[in-house]
Amino acid sequence: MRHGVLEAEAVVCVDADLMSIGPEWIRDLAQPLLDDRCDYVTPQYARNEYDGTITNNICFPMLRGVLGTRLRQPIGGDFGLSRSFADHVLEQRWVQTTREFGIDIFLTCCALFGGFRVAQTHLGAKVHKHSAPKLGPMFSQVVGTFFERLVAEPHAWMKEVTKTDLPLLSEVARSDPQGLPIDYKEIRQTTLEHYADSHTVLARHLAPKRVKTVQRMMDSQIMDLPSELWCECVYDLFHGFAVSGEEQRPQVIEALKPLFFARVASFYKETLELGHEESEARIVEQAELFHAHRAGLLERFGVRDAASPEARSEVKHRG
């Protein structure tokens, strides 16, 4: 026995609120570990485009941006861990949010930053309880943990990287994603309420032109935060998080929250008339945009010439 746990050959974790899990989920999450094909198995799903908003707008695009890694569900909640990777996780520094909603992104960062073999497996449609009621606390804990891990391990991403599509270990028949109700007015109201407490911090960390643009949007109460502006705001505030003291960092995360809700509302309007596949393509395009702006993120930290060749080419083309 090590670390007070059993000597398991593989560990499988799944969300407690699943309504679509079957025996094949356990097989597809565990078998690649038992076959020694990888150390960390992450899921792919047929998932509603309005489900997983933190995944779609922060975790997926930022991992694509800073590491070049296309890992579609970094906080999916359903994972497989090899024994060696589980031991590694237990040896890392855990903060309070790691023990809460931040655990999923913590595991994913540990795997990617630690050089473990990571793969994806398709599990079909994910049907579970809608997370909207707990979205505010979840955002704070997930993004706080994510930013903390990035700041703690700059060697993992402050360098030249190459775009990487992780292997997909299984394919399943096409599934229809879970239907979800969306309340645009409620999202807009949540945005405005959070912004009232955050504009001072935003003014401190956002570039001045972005402060003005965000203020105009909030004054109009019409949510219009396109992907490119969202990307630049996230990178501004991540840098602000990194250079702030530990006591101020939660304030930066909270200041990002109204912009996140504004982006969720904007995406809803952008895709209202689109099908699932077209909406998914928009999510992927946003992630690629985060990668295209990687050089700008690194320059905020005083690092030059470390953007990936693809990002440099994309920025030159867009310019």
Secondary structure, 3 states (H helix, E strand, C coil): CECCECCCCEEEECCCCECCCCHHHHHHHHHHHHCCCCCEEEEEEECCCCCCHHHHHHHHHHHHHHHCEECCCCCCCCEEEEHHHHHHHHCCCCCHHHHCCCHHHHHHHHHHHCCCCEEEEEEEECCECCCHHHHHHHHHHHHHHHHHHHHHCHHHCCCCCCCEECCECCCCCCCCCCCCCCCHHHHHHHHHHHHHCCHHHHHHHCCHHHHHHHHHHHHHCCCCCCHHHHHHHHHHHHHHHHHCCCCCHHHHHHHHHHHHHHHHHHHHHHHCCCCHHHHHHHHHHHHHHHHHCHHHHHHHCCCCCCCCHHHHHHHHHHC
